Amino acid sequence: MLHPRAKKSLGQNFLRDANIARKIVDALEVRAEDAVLEIGPGPGALTAILQERGPARLLLVEKDEHWAAERLRRGMGPGGDEELRPAQAESFTAAVSGQSAFGVVVADALALPWEALSAPWKIIGNLPYNIASPLMWEIFSRAGGLTRAVFMIQKEVGLRIAAKPGTSAYGALSVWVQSHVLPKLEFIVPPQVFVPRPKVDSAVLSFVPHAAGRFDFPPDALAETLKVCFQMRRKQMGTIARACGGSPGLLHSLGISAERRPEALQVEEFHALARARIFCGRH
């Protein structure tokens, strides 16, 4: 059977290396009692290995209707119900709250109500480069039941996510992700293991949510604070505060020097700024 070519509009690059696929699944640490959600399974490089590991539940989210139908057909096996069709996006909440051992949802992952994942779930996926950052932003802040995630993304984005304060890669995405989860760079993947071949390296990262109560911050205020500060990342914090109608004295009250720049602040210091709402509604 001839399958369609990868769709550039969906950012599809299909993994063709079984050893790397196995390493990616290994990083998810699948156990028999786990509920696992895979984003964008495509031809099923990860799906087949996930099925071998035998989690209690496996749910696939695929935007491409061809691959959604193909994954459902293969997942149901020879004795599967021929009338069964992949569920549409509005069925996502029902799918994650149900008890089915296997399912496929045809949906754009960016449009899903990720807060529906309130029970324990592990998430995995080779994410299209063009949606990886906003999708992780949504999942990590809204999927309350997330216990572990493993994503393959563009190397540059992976390095930004794992970046430490004081480095050029450290930015809004770094702080936002690290406010919700602990990222770990697992390994780098070269372009030649994909069809079609991307122009850059990829990176596989694992993510573990912080323990409840580890951090305290208002998400909306943190998002606005990060936007303001990193839009002016080369300026000193005092200058940014004045530009937003605030006072450098407010920074001092939080133990933050007005001479420091955004890329030098620790994650917890951004949380303090968000709680104080120094940059909220001022720009």
N, C-alpha and C positions, 0 to 999 in steps of 0.2 A: 504494500500500500504506500503510495506517495503522499508525503505530508507537505503542507504548505511551507513556503519559506518563512524565515523569521520576519516579523513585521517591524519595520523601523519606527512606525508610528507608536508602537507599544514598547519600544526600547528592548526588543527581544534579542538576546544573545544566548544560544543554547549550549550548556555545558556538555562536553563530549568525553570527559575523562572520568572513568569509574573510580579511580583511586582518590581523586580530589573530592568527588561526590561523597565517597565514604568518609573522608576526613571531615567534611562539613557536617554530616549527620552525626559523626562521633562527638563533635563539639556540643551537640544538643543534649547529649547524655540521656537518651530515651530509655525509659523504664516501662515495664508492663502495665503499670497503673496510670500512665500519663495520657492526657488528652493533648494531641499535637495538631497544630494548624500550619499548613504550608501555603505560602503566598506565591502565586505565579509558577505552578509546577511545570507548565509547558509539556515537553515530551516525556517528562517523568524521571529525570536523572536522579533526583533526590527521593521522589515518591516511592520508587521500587525498593530502595534501601530502607526507607521508613517503614514500609510494610513488612520487610524482613524482620525488623526489630520488634514488631508486634505490640505497638501501644494499644491501650484500651480503646482509644478513639483517634481517628485521623480525618481531619476536615481540610479540604483543598479550596482555595479561593483563586479563581482564574477568570481574567477578563476576556480572554480569547475563547469564543464559543466552540471552535474546533477542538482545542486542547481540553477544554472542560468536558466535552462529550467523550473524548478519547480516554481521559483519565477515569471518568465514571464507568465506561465500558470495561476497561481493564481492571478497575478496582472491584467491580461486582463479580468478576470471574465468570466462567462458563455457565454457571447456574443462576446468573443475575437476572433481575426483572427487566425484560426488554422494553417495557413501557416506562421505566423510570427515566426521568430527565434531570439534568442539573438544576438545582434550585436557583431562583433569581435573587437579586440583591436584597429584596425585602424579606427574604426568608433567612437571612443571616442570623438574626436574633434567635429564631426558632431552632436553627441548626446547632448553634453553640449551646443552647439550653436543653437540647434534647438528649437522647441516649444512643443514637445510631453510632455504630462502630466505624462507619465510613460514609462520607458525603462529599459532594462537590457543589460549590456556590459560584454562579456566574456573576461576577461583580467587579467593579473598580475598587481596589482596596482603599484608595484615598477617600471614597465616599461611604465607607462602612461605619456603623455605630460601634466603635471599638469598646465603648463602655459596657457593651453586652457581654464582654469576657470578664465576668465577675468571679466565676469559678476558676480553679487552677488550670492554666493552659501553658504549653510551650509553643513558641512560634519560630518558624524557620523559613528562609526563602533566599533565592538568588534575585535580589531586587533590581529592577531596571534602573539604570543610573539616573534617569530623568525624574524619578519620583521618590528615590530612596530617602533623601533628607526630609521632605515634608511628611512622608509616610511614617518614618521613625519618630518624628516629632509628635504625631498623632497617637501612635501606639503606646509609646512610653508614658505619655501623660494621661491616657484615657483607659487603657486596658488594666483595670485593677487586679485581675486574676493572673496576670503574667507572672510566671515563675522563672522562666529562662527564655532567651531568644538567641538565635544565630542567624546573621545576615551576611551575604556576600554583596559588597557594594564597591563603588569606585575607590581605588586606593587612596586618592587624595582626600575624599570625604571621610574614609576610615581614620586617616591620620588626624584630621581635624577633630573628629569625635573623641579620640583618645588623647588629644593634646593636653599638655599641662600649662598652667599659668606662666607667663613670661616667654612664651614661644610664639612665633609668627602664625602658627596654625591654630592657636587658641582663639575661639570666638564665640558668637552667640550659640551656635549649634553645640559646641563643646560643653558650655555651661548648662544648656537646657537638658541635653542627654544625661550628663553626669549628675544633674539634680534629681533624676528619677532612677537611674540604673548605674551599675558599675561596668564600664566597657573594658573588654580585653581584646587586643589584637592577637588573633590566633595564628594566621599565616597569610602570605601573599600568593596570589594566583596569577600566572602569566597569561597573556592574551591568546596564545596558540591553542589553548584547550577549549576554546569556544568556536561556535559556528553561528553567524559570521564572527570573524575575529575583531574584537574592539581595538581601539588605538592605544589603550592605556592598561596598566595592571589593575587587578582587583584585589580586594582585601576581605578576609573573613574575620568577623568580630563576634564575640559572644557577649551577652548582656545579662546581668543578674540584678533584679530590683533591690533597692536599698530596703533595709528592715523598716517596718512601720515606725514613724516617729524620728527617723534618722535626720531628716531635714524638715524645716517648717518654713513655708513660703506660700504666698498667694499666687497661683499660676498666672493669672491674667496680668498682675503687676510685674511678675518676673519677665514675662514675654515683652512687655512694653519697655521695661528697664533695659533689657538686652538689646532691643532694637535701637533705642536712643544712644546707648553707650557705644555700641560697636559701629554705628553709622559715623561716629566721631572718634574712632579708636586711637587715632594718632594724637588727639588732644588730651590735656590733663583733666582729671575728674572735676577740679574746681571750675575750669573753663566750660565744661559740659553742663555743670550745675547752673552756672550763670546764664548760659545760652537757653536753658529751659525755664528760666525765671526763678530758680532756686538759689540757695545760699551755700557757699562752701562750708559755712559753719555747721550746717546739717551733716555734712560728711564727717567733720571732726567729731561730732557727737556720737557717730557710729564707729569711731576709731579708724577712719579711712582718710589718709592724707590727700589733700587737694592736689598735690603734685604728682600723684600716681596716675597711670593711664589704665584704661579698661583691661588691656591684655595682661596686666600685672595683678589683677584682683583674683582672689580665691573664690571658688564656687559659693562658699558660705557668706562671703562679703556681698555678693550679688543678692543673696537671699535677704540679707539685712537691708539693702537698698530697696528691695521689693516690698518688704514689710513696712518700711518707712514711707513708701510711695513718693520718693523724692522726685522721680522723673515721670510720674504718671499724670497724664492730662496737662502737661506743661509745655509740650512742644507743638 
